[in-house]
Amino acid sequence: MPLDSESRWRLARRAKAAAPQPEGEVQVRAAVVEDLVQISEVYNYYVRNSVVTFDIEPLTLADWQHKFEYIHQLELPFLVAISPGGQLLGFAYVAPWRQKAAYRRTVEDSIYLRPAAIGKRVGTKLLEALIAHSKSAGVKEIVAVISDKGAEASIALHETFGFKHQGHLGKVGFKFGRWLGTVLMQKSL
């Protein structure tokens, strides 16, 4: 039986508290193929335990390889945050907002962190670098599509970087037996 949102976040907070805390400076760098196993682990945690992603089934390593290659071919940023000990703490990337040619300079961002990295400014470092790399890649607009349940920290993070609220779509996703909406935010570069 799936856990409710509060129970899932209690588990995440417990995992965060139990995990060893990295010492030293977190490094943000371009993702490489060898990172995809850990990226898959981080993301699939959220697929199984939260409503911050609307994916219902975990993504396979092949899914991530395809996504990585696609983003790389478009010369868009795909970044990872690495602890001093070499553990992947989180990742961030941008992908095309829509497939039509007129949207080619507008992207959607995605940021996911290991539960142990939440509250350690890893998301801040990733989003800061993602914005800078996106601007260098010729991106003009970044759109954030954020779950309206359980993702308050993500909304606050995006607000910190100047993302503006552009709307709310109610009941557009169904996961864990309930309807969910999305908050739309946007930043001009």
DRENDO-1510 file (C-alpha; in Angstrom, 1 decimal, always signed):
<recs>
REC; n; res; u; v; w
REC; 1; MET; +0.0; +0.0; +0.0 .
REC; 2; PRO; +1.5; +3.4; -1.0 .
REC; 3; LEU; +2.3; +5.8; +1.8 .
REC; 4; ASP; +0.7; +9.2; +2.0 .
REC; 5; SER; +2.7; +12.3; +1.2 .
REC; 6; GLU; +3.5; +13.1; +4.8 .
REC; 7; SER; +4.6; +9.6; +5.6 .
REC; 8; ARG; +6.9; +9.6; +2.6 .
REC; 9; TRP; +8.5; +12.9; +3.6 .
REC; 10; ARG; +9.0; +11.6; +7.2 .
REC; 11; LEU; +10.9; +8.7; +5.7 .
REC; 12; ALA; +13.0; +11.1; +3.6 .
REC; 13; ARG; +13.8; +13.3; +6.7 .
REC; 14; ARG; +14.8; +10.1; +8.6 .
REC; 15; ALA; +17.1; +9.0; +5.8 .
REC; 16; LYS; +18.6; +12.5; +5.6 .
REC; 17; ALA; +19.3; +12.5; +9.4 .
REC; 18; ALA; +20.8; +9.1; +9.3 .
REC; 19; ALA; +23.1; +9.7; +6.4 .
REC; 20; PRO; +26.7; +10.8; +6.9 .
REC; 21; GLN; +27.1; +14.5; +6.2 .
REC; 22; PRO; +29.7; +15.4; +3.6 .
REC; 23; GLU; +32.6; +17.6; +4.7 .
REC; 24; GLY; +34.3; +20.1; +2.4 .
REC; 25; GLU; +33.1; +21.8; -0.7 .
REC; 26; VAL; +30.4; +20.3; -3.0 .
REC; 27; GLN; +31.6; +20.3; -6.6 .
REC; 28; VAL; +29.1; +21.0; -9.5 .
REC; 29; ARG; +30.2; +19.7; -12.8 .
REC; 30; ALA; +28.9; +18.4; -16.1 .
REC; 31; ALA; +27.3; +15.0; -15.9 .
REC; 32; VAL; +29.1; +12.1; -17.6 .
REC; 33; VAL; +27.7; +8.7; -18.6 .
REC; 34; GLU; +29.3; +7.1; -15.5 .
REC; 35; ASP; +27.0; +9.3; -13.3 .
REC; 36; LEU; +23.8; +7.8; -14.8 .
REC; 37; VAL; +23.5; +4.9; -12.4 .
REC; 38; GLN; +23.5; +7.3; -9.4 .
REC; 39; ILE; +21.2; +9.7; -11.2 .
REC; 40; SER; +18.8; +6.9; -11.8 .
REC; 41; GLU; +18.9; +5.9; -8.1 .
REC; 42; VAL; +18.2; +9.5; -7.0 .
REC; 43; TYR; +15.4; +10.0; -9.4 .
REC; 44; ASN; +13.7; +6.7; -8.8 .
REC; 45; TYR; +13.6; +7.3; -5.1 .
REC; 46; TYR; +11.2; +10.2; -5.9 .
REC; 47; VAL; +9.2; +8.1; -8.4 .
REC; 48; ARG; +8.6; +5.5; -5.7 .
REC; 49; ASN; +8.1; +7.8; -2.7 .
REC; 50; SER; +6.8; +11.2; -3.7 .
REC; 51; VAL; +4.6; +13.2; -5.9 .
REC; 52; VAL; +7.3; +15.7; -6.9 .
REC; 53; THR; +7.6; +13.8; -10.2 .
REC; 54; PHE; +4.6; +12.6; -12.0 .
REC; 55; ASP; +6.4; +9.5; -13.3 .
REC; 56; ILE; +4.8; +6.4; -11.9 .
REC; 57; GLU; +7.2; +3.8; -13.0 .
REC; 58; PRO; +11.0; +4.0; -12.3 .
REC; 59; LEU; +13.2; +5.0; -15.2 .
REC; 60; THR; +15.7; +2.5; -16.5 .
REC; 61; LEU; +19.3; +3.1; -17.1 .
REC; 62; ALA; +18.5; +2.9; -20.8 .
REC; 63; ASP; +15.9; +5.7; -20.3 .
REC; 64; TRP; +18.6; +7.9; -18.7 .
REC; 65; GLN; +21.2; +7.1; -21.3 .
REC; 66; HIS; +18.7; +8.2; -24.0 .
REC; 67; LYS; +17.8; +11.4; -22.1 .
REC; 68; PHE; +21.5; +12.2; -21.5 .
REC; 69; GLU; +22.4; +11.7; -25.1 .
REC; 70; TYR; +19.4; +13.9; -26.3 .
REC; 71; ILE; +20.3; +16.8; -24.0 .
REC; 72; HIS; +24.0; +16.5; -24.8 .
REC; 73; GLN; +23.2; +16.6; -28.6 .
REC; 74; LEU; +21.2; +19.8; -28.0 .
REC; 75; GLU; +24.2; +21.3; -26.2 .
REC; 76; LEU; +22.1; +21.9; -23.1 .
REC; 77; PRO; +23.4; +21.7; -19.6 .
REC; 78; PHE; +23.1; +18.4; -17.5 .
REC; 79; LEU; +24.9; +18.9; -14.2 .
REC; 80; VAL; +25.7; +16.9; -11.1 .
REC; 81; ALA; +26.7; +17.9; -7.6 .
REC; 82; ILE; +29.4; +15.7; -6.1 .
REC; 83; SER; +30.4; +15.4; -2.5 .
REC; 84; PRO; +34.1; +15.6; -1.5 .
REC; 85; GLY; +34.0; +11.8; -1.1 .
REC; 86; GLY; +32.7; +11.3; -4.7 .
REC; 87; GLN; +29.0; +10.6; -4.0 .
REC; 88; LEU; +26.5; +12.1; -6.4 .
REC; 89; LEU; +24.3; +14.4; -4.2 .
REC; 90; GLY; +22.0; +15.6; -6.9 .
REC; 91; PHE; +21.5; +16.5; -10.5 .
REC; 92; ALA; +20.0; +19.2; -12.6 .
REC; 93; TYR; +19.3; +19.6; -16.3 .
REC; 94; VAL; +17.2; +21.6; -18.8 .
REC; 95; ALA; +15.3; +20.0; -21.7 .
REC; 96; PRO; +13.2; +21.6; -24.4 .
REC; 97; TRP; +9.9; +23.0; -23.1 .
REC; 98; ARG; +8.1; +21.9; -26.2 .
REC; 99; GLN; +9.1; +20.2; -29.5 .
REC; 100; LYS; +7.9; +23.0; -31.9 .
REC; 101; ALA; +10.7; +25.0; -33.5 .
REC; 102; ALA; +9.5; +28.4; -32.1 .
REC; 103; TYR; +10.1; +27.2; -28.6 .
REC; 104; ARG; +13.8; +26.3; -29.2 .
REC; 105; ARG; +15.1; +28.9; -26.8 .
REC; 106; THR; +12.7; +27.9; -24.0 .
REC; 107; VAL; +13.6; +25.0; -21.6 .
REC; 108; GLU; +12.2; +23.3; -18.6 .
REC; 109; ASP; +14.4; +22.7; -15.6 .
REC; 110; SER; +14.6; +19.6; -13.4 .
REC; 111; ILE; +16.5; +19.3; -10.1 .
REC; 112; TYR; +16.6; +16.3; -7.8 .
REC; 113; LEU; +18.7; +15.7; -4.7 .
REC; 114; ARG; +19.5; +12.7; -2.5 .
REC; 115; PRO; +17.4; +13.1; +0.7 .
REC; 116; ALA; +20.7; +13.5; +2.7 .
REC; 117; ALA; +21.6; +16.6; +0.6 .
REC; 118; ILE; +18.3; +18.4; +1.2 .
REC; 119; GLY; +18.8; +21.6; +3.2 .
REC; 120; LYS; +22.6; +21.7; +2.5 .
REC; 121; ARG; +22.4; +24.3; -0.3 .
REC; 122; VAL; +23.1; +21.7; -2.9 .
REC; 123; GLY; +20.0; +22.6; -4.8 .
REC; 124; THR; +21.1; +26.3; -4.7 .
REC; 125; LYS; +24.5; +25.5; -6.2 .
REC; 126; LEU; +22.9; +23.3; -8.9 .
REC; 127; LEU; +20.3; +25.9; -9.9 .
REC; 128; GLU; +22.8; +28.7; -9.9 .
REC; 129; ALA; +25.1; +26.7; -12.2 .
REC; 130; LEU; +22.2; +25.5; -14.3 .
REC; 131; ILE; +21.0; +29.1; -15.0 .
REC; 132; ALA; +24.5; +30.2; -15.9 .
REC; 133; HIS; +25.1; +27.3; -18.2 .
REC; 134; SER; +21.7; +27.7; -19.8 .
REC; 135; LYS; +22.4; +31.3; -20.6 .
REC; 136; SER; +25.7; +30.4; -22.2 .
REC; 137; ALA; +23.8; +27.8; -24.3 .
REC; 138; GLY; +21.6; +30.5; -25.7 .
REC; 139; VAL; +18.5; +29.8; -23.6 .
REC; 140; LYS; +16.2; +32.8; -23.2 .
REC; 141; GLU; +13.5; +31.4; -20.9 .
REC; 142; ILE; +13.5; +28.7; -18.2 .
REC; 143; VAL; +10.2; +27.2; -17.1 .
REC; 144; ALA; +9.7; +25.3; -13.9 .
REC; 145; VAL; +6.8; +22.9; -13.6 .
REC; 146; ILE; +6.6; +22.0; -9.9 .
REC; 147; SER; +4.1; +19.7; -8.1 .
REC; 148; ASP; +1.6; +21.7; -6.1 .
REC; 149; LYS; +1.9; +19.1; -3.2 .
REC; 150; GLY; +5.1; +18.4; -1.3 .
REC; 151; ALA; +7.4; +20.6; -3.3 .
REC; 152; GLU; +7.4; +23.8; -1.3 .
REC; 153; ALA; +11.2; +23.8; -1.0 .
REC; 154; SER; +11.5; +23.7; -4.8 .
REC; 155; ILE; +9.1; +26.6; -5.2 .
REC; 156; ALA; +11.0; +28.6; -2.6 .
REC; 157; LEU; +14.3; +27.8; -4.3 .
REC; 158; HIS; +13.1; +29.0; -7.7 .
REC; 159; GLU; +11.7; +32.2; -6.2 .
REC; 160; THR; +15.1; +32.9; -4.7 .
REC; 161; PHE; +16.5; +32.9; -8.2 .
REC; 162; GLY; +13.9; +35.2; -9.6 .
REC; 163; PHE; +11.5; +32.8; -11.1 .
REC; 164; LYS; +8.0; +34.3; -11.3 .
REC; 165; HIS; +4.7; +32.5; -10.7 .
REC; 166; GLN; +2.9; +32.2; -14.0 .
REC; 167; GLY; +0.0; +30.0; -13.1 .
REC; 168; HIS; -1.4; +26.9; -11.5 .
REC; 169; LEU; -2.8; +23.9; -13.2 .
REC; 170; GLY; -5.1; +21.9; -10.9 .
REC; 171; LYS; -5.7; +18.1; -11.2 .
REC; 172; VAL; -3.5; +17.4; -14.2 .
REC; 173; GLY; -1.8; +14.4; -12.7 .
REC; 174; PHE; -3.0; +11.3; -10.8 .
REC; 175; LYS; -0.5; +9.5; -8.5 .
REC; 176; PHE; -0.8; +7.4; -5.3 .
REC; 177; GLY; -4.6; +7.5; -5.6 .
REC; 178; ARG; -5.1; +11.3; -5.7 .
REC; 179; TRP; -5.2; +14.2; -8.1 .
REC; 180; LEU; -2.3; +16.6; -8.2 .
REC; 181; GLY; -1.7; +19.9; -9.9 .
REC; 182; THR; +1.4; +21.9; -11.0 .
REC; 183; VAL; +2.7; +25.3; -10.3 .
REC; 184; LEU; +4.2; +27.1; -13.3 .
REC; 185; MET; +7.2; +29.4; -12.8 .
REC; 186; GLN; +9.4; +31.2; -15.3 .
REC; 187; LYS; +12.7; +33.1; -15.5 .
REC; 188; SER; +13.9; +35.2; -18.3 .
REC; 189; LEU; +17.7; +35.1; -19.0 .
</recs>
